[in-house]
Amino acid sequence: MMKPSISTLFPLIMLMSLSVAGTAQTPTVKRTVVCIDPGHPSEVNNGFTVQNGTTETHIDWVVAVKLQKLLAAQGVKVVMTKSSEKQLVKNKERALIANRANADLMVRLHCDSSPDQGYAIYYPDRLGTAQGKTGPSQEIMDRSHEAAKAMDRGMSAVLEGVLKNGGVRGDSKTAIGGKQGALTGSIFSEVPVLTIEMVVLSHKSDAELIKTETGQNKMAQAIADGVLRFVAPSSGRVLK
C-alpha cells in the first residue's frame, strides 16, 4: 500500500490546526453574579419589631424579591442568602454564601431605626474582628468603596426628591461596626460588600413610603441601578 505524500497530508494537517486554534481562542464569558442578602432574622436581631405598621424583616424581604427579578431580567445571576422571609441565617453564613457563589457584589438590605431619615450606604472602611476572624482584605475594602460610590449614584438618580440621601458611610459608623471595626458580614466577606439602610423605619414618612408597593418598586429600581453601575458600567444596562 502506498503511503500518503506530505502534499496530500498538508491540507488535512492545516485544517486540524485551524480547528484546534479556533477552539482555543473561543472566549469564555463570565456571568455576572450578585448576592442579595435580605437582613434579619439573624443572631443579632430578628427584625420582627413593628414600627409604623410594618417590620424590618418584611420590608427587607419584599424589596429583595423585587430586586432579584429586576437584576435577573438584565441577565444577572442572583443568589439569595435565604429562601423565605422569616428564615434565620447567621451573619457569618450570609457572607460565606456570597463567597461560595464568587459574587461580583453582595448587597445587604436593611432598614434603620434612628432619629434620622432617608437611606444610607455602608461599606467596610477598616479591618474588623469577629468570631476569631479579622477582615476583610484591603482589596475588598477598596472594591466595596467603589461599589458604594456607584450605588450612591444609582440610588440618588432614582430617589432624588423622594427620600433623603444619607450618602456613603463606613461600617465603622454603625453601632456594631464601631465595636468590631466592621460589620460581621463584611469581616467574613471575600467579595465586595455593601449594606444599604433603605429607610429609617422609625420615621413615619419613610415607613409610609416603603410600605407601599410603589415605594418598594422604586427602592428596588434604585438599588438595581446602583448594582448595574458597578458590575456592568459599560453595558448600557442601567435602569431608567
Secondary structure, DSSP 8 states (H G I E B T S, - for coil): -----HHHHHHHHHHHHHHHHHHHT-------EEEEEE--S-SS-----EETTEEHHHHHHHHHHHHHHHHHHTT-EEEES-SSTT----HHHHHHHHHHTT-SEEEEEEEE-SS--SEEEEE--S-EEETTEEE--HHHHHHHHHHHHHHHHHHHHHHTTTS-EEEEEEGGGSHHHHHHSS-HHHHT-SS-EEEEEEEETTSHHHHHHHTSHHHHHHHHHHHHHHHHHHH-TTTT----
